[in-house]
């Protein structure tokens, strides 16, 4: 009889819980729902996971349109890249409907920036800047060096397609930089590393030793290389230089920290 009573009491408790929706603490604010449903209700009893559906719905981010691109300025484009990296570092990326974004961009694209970054697999630039399909043009090459093809791509991105910002982003502990400072020679890589070596001259002579074992020297050369590429963009492209001088586009450099995920953009 006692076991029957206990079983009846348990069933009654479960029925009441279901009828009342397993009353639990109120869901957290909408902002927390940008990651995943469980994060919305951190104190939610494990026995009632369906309560996550009580969290406010989050509207997925959408690719830029012709109108939103036109409304962008170089300053607002940079602000979005900074905000995107902050979201990435915080582990709070925007919710996206990628299949829908594919369809939305099939007939046209209106990216707001073009980013030149390193080939390094640890620096997937759209991810670390929390950008989706159609948001940015992305050019990647070891050591984020500049060549005529990339420069022409930047001209297309800005003059033809309306991008408002060029960002050159290097990173810490870069293998291409290490190869350059050690004067590595290997097939076609030799010529690529030769494009980086002039940046070594921009690092003060008192930074010693000047080889790949000195990671401080490596990172200083990497930053100098970013600034060198920025200078080359202005010098080698009359089209982009004119747009920069008119304020139609912006040019910014930055360094990505492999250990923290943070991009530190240069002030100037």
C-alpha positions, 0 to 999 in steps of 0.5 A, a space after each residue: 500500500 505504501 509503495 502504491 501511495 508513493 507511486 501515486 504521489 509521484 505521478 501527481 507531482 509530474 502531472 502538476 509540473 507538466 500542467 504548470 510548465 515546470 515553473 522555474 526562474 524567468 528566462 535571461 534577457 534576449 541577448 543571451 539567446 544569441 548563442 544557444 537555447 540552454 544559455 537562456 535559462 541557466 538555472 533551468 532544472 535538467 528535468 524540464 529542458 523544454 523550458 528553453 522554448 520560453 526564451 525570446 526568439 532571436 532574428 538571424 543576421 542577414 547579409 548586407 543589401 544594396 541599401 545597407 551597404 550604401 548607408 555604411 561608412 568607412 568608420 561604421 564598417 570598422 566598427 562592425 569588424 571590431 564588434 564582430 571580433 568582440 562577439 567572437 572572443 566572448 563566444 556570443 556570435 550572431 545567429 545565422 540561417 546559412 542556407 537562407 543566406 546562400 539563397 539571398 546572395 545568389 543573385 548579387 552581393 554587397 559586402 561592406 569590407 575587404 580583408 587581407 589576412 594570412 593563410 594560417 588555418 588558425 585565423 579563419 577571418 570570417 569566423 574570428 570577425 563573426 561575419 557571414 555569407 556576403 558580409 566581406 570579401 576575403 583574400 588570404 595568402 601566407 604572410 598577408 603579402 600584397 601582389 598585383 592579383 590581390 591589389 586588383 581584387 581590392 580595386 574590384 571590391 571597392 570601386 566596382 562592388 562598393 566595399 567601404 573598408 580595406 583591412 590588412 590583418 596579420 597575426 602573432 607567431 606567424 610561420 611565414 614571418 618566421 620563414 622570412 626572418 630566417 631567410 628560408 628558401 623553398 621553391 615558389 615560397 622563396 619569392 613570397 617570403 622575399 616580399 616580407 623581408 623589407 619589413 625587418 628593416 622597420 624593426 629597431 636594431 636593438 631588438 635581438 636576436 633577429 631570428 624566428 626563435 625570438 617571438 617578440 621580434 617575429 611579432 614586431 616584424 609581422 606588425 611592420 609587414 602589415 604597415 608595409 602592405 598598407 603603404 603599398 596599397 596606397 602607392 601601387 593603386 591610383 584607384 584606391 589612393 584616390 578613393 582613400 583621399 576622398 574618404 570614400 573608403 578606409 584603410 586599417 591594419 591589425 594583428 590577430 592574437 592566436 592565444 586570445 582570439 582578439 584582433 587589435 586594430 591599429 589606431 593609425 
